[in-house]
């Protein structure tokens, strides 16, 4: 049996029980990692719980990994067959776009700017490398082809655009910007808008690529 056949039929590679076991393990790992990152951030914060939480949720990395954790949890709770319909395929693909962008931007633009050690390094590696890799693998194996079309790209952009609005408002109110390329104080609005347009373009191109892969 060819490799192509295995990839097109994930259940021939791994049983539904095996898939749910791996999904449950990764869901637990994702939730523990998010909790660890929160504990590290809150333990060092000089701000109130509410302020720290708003900053914590100001990271697209955290929001995307929460979606990944929810997806792994769903793959664990529900039979695989239930998770192979069109709405789930659309949501799963959108999450793939978000978490790939998280990994790519971190490794291309941010990794060398934030040297980390100990638990910080562990949480960072899981959030930006390992959980994204495992999620995209699950997406590739479990999401059937033929359920996506190019019109979905506009819907995939809704969350990133809402997020951009959120962090700009948060930054205006608190002077805290989660990422240097959206820091209005240092860069000004013209440069931030240019950066946002470039990142939005990367969302569009990646969305088109994933839709093509599953066409």
N, C-alpha and C positions, 0 to 999 in steps of 0.2 A: 504494500500500500504506500502511495507516494506521500511526501511531506506536504504537498499542496492539499491532498485529501484530508490529512490530519488537521491542518490549520483551518480548513473550511468546515470541519466537523470536530469541534473541540471535545465532544463527549467520547470520540474515539481515542483521544489521547488521555483523558482523565474522566473518571466517572462523576456523575452528579454529586455523589457523596464526597468525593475527593475535592471537587470544586468548592463545595460548601465548607469543607474543613479548611482549605486554604483561605477562602474568603473570610471565615471567622477569625482565623489567626491574624490575617492582615488587618481586619477591622479592629481587633484588640490592640495590635501594634500601633495603628493610626491614632486611636483614641488616647492611648497611653503617651504617645509622642506629643500630641497636642496638649495634653494635661501637663506633661513635663515642661514644654515650652512656656506654658502659662505660669507654672510654678516658678520657673527661673526668672521670668519677667516680673511677676508680682513681688517676688522676694526681694528684688532690687529697686522696686519702684518707690519714688518719693511722693506719689500721687495717691488719691483715694481709689477705692475698689472700682468705682464707676469710671473714673478717668482712665485708670489703667486698662480696664476692659475695653473702653472705646479705642484706645491706642492699639491694644492687642488685635482687635477686630479690624483695625485699619491696615493690616498687612494682607495683601492678596494671597500670600503664601498660606496664611492661616485659614482664610475663607475657602480657598481651593482644597486644602487638606481636610477641612470639615466635610466638604462635599464628597471627597474621596472616602472618608471614614463612613459616611452615610451610605455610599454606594456599596462598599464592601459589606457593611452590615446588612443591606438589603439582599445581596447575593448570598449571604449566610442564612438569612431567615427564610427566604422564599425559594421554592424549587426553581431550578434554572429555566425550565420551560416557560414559567410565568414571566420571566425577565427578558424574553426574546420578542416582545411586541414593539411596535413602532414608537410609542411614547417613551419607553425605556431606552430604546436605541438612540433617540434624539437627546435625551438627558445625559446618557452615558457618554455620548460623543462630545457634547458641550463641556462636560467635566474633563474629558481628555484634553480638549483644547486649552482649558484653563490651567491644568496641572502641567502640561508640557511647556506652556509659556512661563510658568513659575520656574521650572527647572532651567530652561534656556536662558532667561534673563539673569537668573542668579549666577549661573556658571560663566556667562559671557561678560556680565557687567559688575557683579557685586562680590563674587567669591573672594577676590584678592583684597577687597576693601575692608573685610571683616574677618580677620584671623581669629579662630576660636579654638578653645581647648576643653577637655573634660566633657561634662554633660551637655554643654552648649554645642560642642562639635558633633556629638552624637545626635542630638535633636535636629540640628541643622542638616546633617547628612540624610537623615530619614525624611525630613520634610521636603528637601530640595532634590534628592536623588533617588533613594530607594523606593519610597512610596509612589512617587510618580512613575518610575519604571514598572513596578508591579501592577499599578493601575492600568497603564497603557497596554500591558500584556494581557490583562483580563479583558479589557475593551476589545482588543484585536481578536481574541479567541472566542468571546461570548456574544458580541454584537453581530447579528446576521447582516449580510450584504443586501442591498436593494431596498432599504428602508429610508434612505436619506436623499435629499435633493438640495441644490444650491441655494434655494430660497431660505433655507434654515440659517444661513450665515447671519442675516439680520437679527434673528432671535438670539443667536449665540453672543451677539454684541451687547445685549441688554444689560447683563450683569456687569461686564467691565465698565460700561458707561455710567451705570448707577454707582459703581465703586469709585470711579474718578470723581464724580460729584461729591461723594461722601468724604473722600480724603482731602479734597480742596476746601470743603466747608470745615472739616476738622482742623486742617492746617490754619485756616483763617481765624478760627476761634482759639486755638491753643498754640500756634506757631510750630506745631509738631507735624512733620511730613514723614511718612514711613519710608519713602525711597528718595534718594538724592535727585533723580531725574524729574520728580514732580514737586520739588521744593521751590515754591514761588518766591520765598524770601531771598534765596540765593540766586535763582535763575531768572525770575520775572515771568509774567504770564505768557509773553510771546514764545519763549523757549520751552516752557512747560507744555503749551498747546502744541508746539511742533513735535515734542517728544511723545505726547499723547497720540497724535495723528500717526506717527511712525509705529507705535506699539499697536494701535488699532489696526493698522495695515497688516501687521504680523498676525493678529487674530484672524483677520479675513483670509490671508493666504494659508494659514495653518488649517482653518476650518475647511477651506476648499480642498486641501490635500487629504484630510481625513475623510471627507465626504466622497472624494474620488476613490480612495482606498476601499471604501465600503459600497461602491457603486455596483 
